[in-house]
Structure formats: structure tokens, C-alpha cells
Amino acid sequence: MIAFAEDVSGITVSFEFFPPKGDAQDSFWQTIRKLETVNPSFVSVTYGAGGTTRDRTLETVRRIAGETTLKPAAHLTCVGASKAEVNATVNDFAKAGVRHIVALRGDPPGGVGTRFTPHPDGYRNAADLVRGIKELGDFEVSVSAYPERHPESVSIEEDLAFMADKAEHGASRAISQFFFHNPFFLRLRDRIAARGIDIELVPGILPITSFARVSEFAAKCGAHVPPALATRFAGLDDEPETRNLVAAMVAAEQVDALRREGVKHFHFYTLNRADLVYAICRVLGLGAEKKAA
């Protein structure tokens, strides 16, 4: 039973986008403008593997900073790049008006599951990247977290050691990989608190626009997909309206359950679409004032 009306005070949200290609520019900026009305605390723009979207990421955050009321955060990876190259990108982000960076190690060239080898002149890992960014300026730095263990880690304990290292080097927020079973996230939150790691853990929420696509994402990052979730989406591939209704309800239920556990901030993986995320935010009571105005 969803009952958001009890108390949604203090709830904040943020959104993740990927930089649009030329033929998707119009729809992307329509999405930006619609989600701008719910007043997110920040919006992040991804950085392609090995810096493949560097220029598009830079241009996107520059436009967000200059043409909207939103606060942009730029993703940055260190895989396959020297410190000099990464530092130059950080400085370019700063010139574009970005003061918040999501620091990620990045996937190896062979993809998830292959061994990561640092660039001989590069940052060793995400914690080392965080340290480097903080040395370059007064940036807010967010990092990633895996409620169900990073695919390359041998245990949650190893993940926690890396998390502590990232926090010690200056990261203030950890945004989780998406998940569909809330106890995984809550367990990670408890373990971070028990170890005294000074970092805010934010749940990453992925509304399901395509169950097949989400299942593929989940397989790559090691996220568990409950059988009951598969049942709810079974047979809806050719019924987009019904699928969207189910997707909105599933995400709203997840957010409501986390809210009842004391979670106040939610980070949505939008896949550059506004419809489901906007609907969930309205259920949360966000955006009503601007809409009325």
C-alpha cells in the first residue's frame, strides 16, 4: 500500500542523464525542462567508457549550467587515461561551471568481468581519482556504491574498504547501483554506519521502461531481479501503456518503502526519459508549486 501523503517533507531527488547525440537533442532538452520543474538537488551527466563521450558530456553540462536553473554534476572515469588527461578534463569541467564530479574508476576496455589495469601514468582507482580531484579544487565529489557487491570484488567487506578509502580522500556521497530488493541497500547502509565511514549513501532508482533491457543491465552489474518482478512485467512488451503504469507503481512502492526506512534522497537513472521519473516525483509531492505557478 503506497501512502506518500503521511510525510514527504525533506525529500530530495537527483537525476542521471547520458549526453545526447545529435538526433536526440530536442527530446533530451524537453526532458531536462520537464524534470527541472521538480527542483532536483543536482543532475549528473555520464562519461562514456574511456572518455568516449568527453566532448558531449562537457557540452551538455556547460549548457545545463548556463541555460537552466539546475546544478550539473559531471561523471569522470580514469580508465585508459593519464593523470594529465584526467586533470585537463577536470579543469574543463570547472571552466564550464561544474563544481560537482561523480568520480568513477570506469570499466576495463573488455567490459565488466575483465581485469582492470591502471594506466601507467594514471590514477590507480576511484579513491586515487577522488584525491586528485580534491587537490585540483574545491569540488563536491560523489562516488559509486554496490548494494550487492561490485562484480570484481571478492566480498562486501572489500567493497567497504574501498568505500572507506574514497570517503577518507574526500568523497561526501555514494550513489548506489540500481537494485530491486531494498534489504540489500539497507544492509549496506548499516554496514557503512557500523564502520564509521563518513559518507552519505543514496539509493539509485531505475524505473523499468523495458524489462528485457533492465534484465540485461542487471546481469552485467550483478543486480538481483526478483522473480515476482518478472511476473509483474510478463506479457507487457506489446502493451506500453500498461507497462508504464506497472513500472511507475513498482518504482513508487520501492521509493515509499525506502522512505519509511529513513531515506531522504533518491537518485533516478532516467535513461533520458522524463515520463516515469516525473510521475514518481509528483507522487512524492515534488514540483506541485512550480506546476501551479
Secondary structure per residue as TSV (DSSP state, phi and psi in degrees):
chain	resnum	aa	ss	phi	psi
A	1	M	-	360.0	122.0
A	2	I	-	-91.3	127.7
A	3	A	-	-140.3	62.6
A	4	F	G	-65.0	-22.0
A	5	A	G	-63.6	-17.7
A	6	E	G	-55.1	-59.6
A	7	D	-	-164.0	108.9
A	8	V	-	-114.8	15.2
A	9	S	T	-65.6	141.2
A	10	G	T	82.3	-2.1
A	11	I	-	-75.0	132.1
A	12	T	E	-129.5	157.2
A	13	V	E	-135.1	161.6
A	14	S	E	-144.0	162.5
A	15	F	E	-131.4	147.1
A	16	E	E	-112.3	136.4
A	17	F	E	-127.2	162.8
A	18	F	-	-113.3	148.4
A	19	P	-	-63.8	129.7
A	20	P	-	-75.8	151.3
A	21	K	-	-84.0	171.9
A	22	G	G	-53.2	-44.2
A	23	D	G	-78.5	-4.3
A	24	A	G	-112.4	8.9
A	25	Q	H	-60.8	-47.5
A	26	D	H	-60.6	-49.4
A	27	S	H	-65.3	-34.8
A	28	F	H	-62.3	-48.4
A	29	W	H	-71.7	-24.5
A	30	Q	H	-66.5	-40.9
A	31	T	H	-62.4	-45.2
A	32	I	H	-57.2	-48.2
A	33	R	H	-64.8	-37.9
A	34	K	H	-68.8	-44.5
A	35	L	H	-75.4	-18.0
A	36	E	H	-61.5	-28.9
A	37	T	T	-69.4	-15.6
A	38	V	T	-94.0	4.3
A	39	N	-	56.7	59.6
A	40	P	-	-66.8	155.3
A	41	S	S	-71.7	-29.7
A	42	F	E	-165.0	165.2
A	43	V	E	-130.1	137.5
A	44	S	E	-110.9	151.4
A	45	V	E	-124.4	127.4
A	46	T	-	-72.6	166.0
A	47	Y	-	-128.3	114.8
A	48	G	-	-59.3	157.8
A	49	A	G	-51.9	127.7
A	50	G	G	66.2	20.7
A	51	G	G	76.7	21.9
A	52	T	T	-67.0	-20.5
A	53	T	T	-111.4	21.7
A	54	R	H	-50.4	-52.7
A	55	D	H	-65.6	-40.3
A	56	R	H	-69.5	-37.0
A	57	T	H	-62.9	-45.0
A	58	L	H	-61.9	-46.1
A	59	E	H	-65.6	-37.8
A	60	T	H	-66.1	-47.7
A	61	V	H	-67.7	-31.6
A	62	R	H	-62.9	-44.4
A	63	R	H	-68.7	-39.0
A	64	I	H	-61.4	-44.1
A	65	A	H	-66.0	-36.4
A	66	G	H	-93.1	-22.4
A	67	E	H	-118.5	-1.9
A	68	T	S	-132.7	176.0
A	69	T	S	-91.5	3.5
A	70	L	-	-80.9	153.1
A	71	K	-	-100.2	111.8
A	72	P	E	-83.7	144.7
A	73	A	E	-121.2	133.1
A	74	A	E	-103.1	129.0
A	75	H	E	-71.6	150.5
A	76	L	E	-149.9	132.3
A	77	T	E	-116.9	160.8
A	78	C	-	-114.2	-0.3
A	79	V	T	-66.1	133.1
A	80	G	T	70.4	18.6
A	81	A	-	-137.8	148.6
A	82	S	-	-78.2	164.7
A	83	K	H	-59.7	-39.4
A	84	A	H	-61.8	-41.3
A	85	E	H	-67.0	-44.4
A	86	V	H	-64.5	-44.3
A	87	N	H	-62.5	-36.5
A	88	A	H	-63.7	-38.0
A	89	T	H	-66.5	-42.4
A	90	V	H	-57.9	-44.5
A	91	N	H	-65.3	-36.4
A	92	D	H	-65.4	-40.2
A	93	F	H	-61.2	-43.7
A	94	A	H	-60.5	-43.3
A	95	K	H	-64.1	-26.8
A	96	A	T	-82.4	-2.5
A	97	G	T	98.0	13.7
A	98	V	-	-94.4	126.6
A	99	R	-	-121.4	12.3
A	100	H	E	-135.2	124.0
A	101	I	E	-124.6	135.9
A	102	V	E	-96.0	103.8
A	103	A	E	-89.8	120.4
A	104	L	E	-131.0	144.6
A	105	R	-	-65.1	-45.5
A	106	G	-	97.9	152.4
A	107	D	-	-77.2	145.7
A	108	P	-	-60.1	159.3
A	109	P	T	-53.7	-31.4
A	110	G	T	-81.7	-0.8
A	111	G	-	93.3	178.7
A	112	V	T	-58.7	135.0
A	113	G	T	103.5	-18.1
A	114	T	S	-93.7	158.3
A	115	R	-	-74.1	134.2
A	116	F	-	-86.2	131.0
A	117	T	-	-123.7	118.4
A	118	P	-	-61.6	148.9
A	119	H	-	-60.3	139.1
A	120	P	T	-57.0	-27.5
A	121	D	T	-114.4	20.8
A	122	G	S	-109.6	-175.9
A	123	Y	-	-74.3	142.9
A	124	R	S	-73.8	-34.8
A	125	N	S	-165.9	-173.3
A	126	A	H	-65.3	-38.6
A	127	A	H	-63.0	-41.1
A	128	D	H	-64.9	-37.5
A	129	L	H	-64.9	-42.6
A	130	V	H	-57.5	-46.7
A	131	R	H	-58.3	-45.2
A	132	G	H	-62.4	-41.7
A	133	I	H	-63.5	-44.6
A	134	K	H	-65.1	-29.5
A	135	E	H	-72.8	-23.4
A	136	L	H	-83.6	-19.7
A	137	G	S	173.0	178.1
A	138	D	S	-85.2	70.9
A	139	F	-	-95.8	144.7
A	140	E	E	-80.2	133.8
A	141	V	E	-125.8	125.2
A	142	S	E	-108.0	156.1
A	143	V	E	-134.9	-177.5
A	144	S	E	-102.2	161.0
A	145	A	E	-143.8	149.6
A	146	Y	-	-122.4	102.8
A	147	P	T	-58.2	-27.6
A	148	E	T	-111.7	22.5
A	149	R	-	84.4	133.3
A	150	H	-	-62.2	140.1
A	151	P	T	-55.1	-25.8
A	152	E	T	-97.1	-6.6
A	153	S	-	-82.5	151.7
A	154	V	S	-85.5	-18.3
A	155	S	-	-164.7	165.6
A	156	I	H	-61.7	-34.2
A	157	E	H	-60.0	-40.2
A	158	E	H	-65.5	-40.1
A	159	D	H	-59.2	-42.0
A	160	L	H	-65.3	-35.9
A	161	A	H	-63.8	-42.1
A	162	F	H	-66.0	-38.6
A	163	M	H	-62.3	-43.8
A	164	A	H	-60.9	-39.9
A	165	D	H	-64.5	-42.4
A	166	K	H	-65.8	-40.3
A	167	A	H	-65.9	-40.9
A	168	E	H	-63.0	-32.2
A	169	H	T	-83.9	-6.1
A	170	G	T	127.2	1.2
A	171	A	-	-72.9	135.0
A	172	S	-	-107.8	-12.6
A	173	R	E	-143.7	140.0
A	174	A	E	-120.0	118.6
A	175	I	E	-96.5	125.9
A	176	S	E	-78.8	152.1
A	177	Q	E	-60.3	153.3
A	178	F	E	-63.9	154.7
A	179	F	-	-153.8	160.0
A	180	F	S	-122.8	-3.0
A	181	H	-	-118.8	101.2
A	182	N	H	-55.7	-34.7
A	183	P	H	-56.1	-28.5
A	184	F	H	-62.2	-45.5
A	185	F	H	-66.6	-45.3
A	186	L	H	-65.5	-35.3
A	187	R	H	-64.1	-42.9
A	188	L	H	-63.8	-42.3
A	189	R	H	-59.1	-43.2
A	190	D	H	-64.3	-39.9
A	191	R	H	-69.8	-37.5
A	192	I	H	-63.3	-44.1
A	193	A	H	-65.0	-41.0
A	194	A	H	-63.6	-30.1
A	195	R	T	-91.0	1.7
A	196	G	T	68.7	25.7
A	197	I	-	-77.1	121.5
A	198	D	-	-87.5	83.2
A	199	I	-	-155.5	143.6
A	200	E	E	-84.0	128.7
A	201	L	E	-100.6	121.9
A	202	V	E	-115.1	130.9
A	203	P	E	-75.5	134.7
A	204	G	E	-92.9	120.9
A	205	I	E	-109.7	127.9
A	206	L	-	-116.1	100.5
A	207	P	-	-62.9	140.8
A	208	I	-	-91.1	99.0
A	209	T	S	-84.9	-25.2
A	210	S	-	-147.3	116.1
A	211	F	H	-65.7	-36.9
A	212	A	H	-64.2	-41.4
A	213	R	H	-67.8	-42.4
A	214	V	H	-65.3	-38.3
A	215	S	H	-62.4	-36.8
A	216	E	H	-66.8	-44.9
A	217	F	H	-57.3	-46.2
A	218	A	H	-62.6	-39.4
A	219	A	H	-64.0	-35.5
A	220	K	H	-73.1	-34.2
A	221	C	H	-105.0	2.3
A	222	G	T	78.8	25.2
A	223	A	-	-88.2	133.4
A	224	H	-	-77.2	132.3
A	225	V	-	-109.2	108.6
A	226	P	-	-59.8	138.9
A	227	P	H	-54.7	-35.2
A	228	A	H	-62.6	-31.0
A	229	L	H	-69.5	-41.5
A	230	A	H	-61.0	-38.4
A	231	T	H	-63.3	-40.1
A	232	R	H	-66.6	-27.6
A	233	F	H	-101.3	-2.1
A	234	A	T	-60.3	130.1
A	235	G	T	78.8	9.7
A	236	L	-	-102.9	9.1
A	237	D	T	-58.6	-34.8
A	238	D	T	-102.6	16.0
A	239	E	-	-128.4	73.2
A	240	P	H	-59.5	-37.3
A	241	E	H	-66.0	-46.0
A	242	T	H	-65.5	-40.7
A	243	R	H	-60.3	-41.9
A	244	N	H	-66.8	-37.1
A	245	L	H	-63.5	-44.5
A	246	V	H	-64.3	-42.7
A	247	A	H	-61.8	-43.1
A	248	A	H	-63.8	-40.5
A	249	M	H	-66.9	-42.8
A	250	V	H	-60.9	-47.0
A	251	A	H	-67.5	-39.3
A	252	A	H	-65.0	-39.5
A	253	E	H	-62.6	-42.4
A	254	Q	H	-64.8	-45.3
A	255	V	H	-63.2	-42.7
A	256	D	H	-63.1	-41.7
A	257	A	H	-63.8	-40.0
A	258	L	H	-68.7	-38.8
A	259	R	H	-58.8	-39.4
A	260	R	T	-69.2	-16.0
A	261	E	T	-95.3	10.0
A	262	G	T	95.4	4.3
A	263	V	-	-74.5	132.3
A	264	K	-	-114.8	-20.6
A	265	H	E	-121.7	137.0
A	266	F	E	-129.4	132.1
A	267	H	E	-108.8	120.7
A	268	F	E	-102.8	129.8
A	269	Y	E	-85.1	103.9
A	270	T	-	-82.2	-23.1
A	271	L	T	54.9	29.7
A	272	N	T	63.2	28.1
A	273	R	-	-122.6	142.7
A	274	A	-	-99.6	-26.1
A	275	D	H	-56.9	-58.7
A	276	L	H	-67.8	-43.6
A	277	V	H	-63.6	-41.9
A	278	Y	H	-62.4	-43.2
A	279	A	H	-61.0	-43.1
A	280	I	H	-64.7	-41.2
A	281	C	H	-64.4	-37.0
A	282	R	H	-67.0	-36.7
A	283	V	H	-61.6	-35.2
A	284	L	T	-73.7	-7.3
A	285	G	T	88.2	13.1
A	286	L	-	-94.7	141.0
A	287	G	S	90.7	-5.6
A	288	A	H	-64.8	-39.8
A	289	E	H	-66.1	-44.8
A	290	K	H	-66.8	-37.0
A	291	K	H	-63.1	-42.5
A	292	A	H	-65.0	-39.4
A	293	A	-	-63.6	360.0
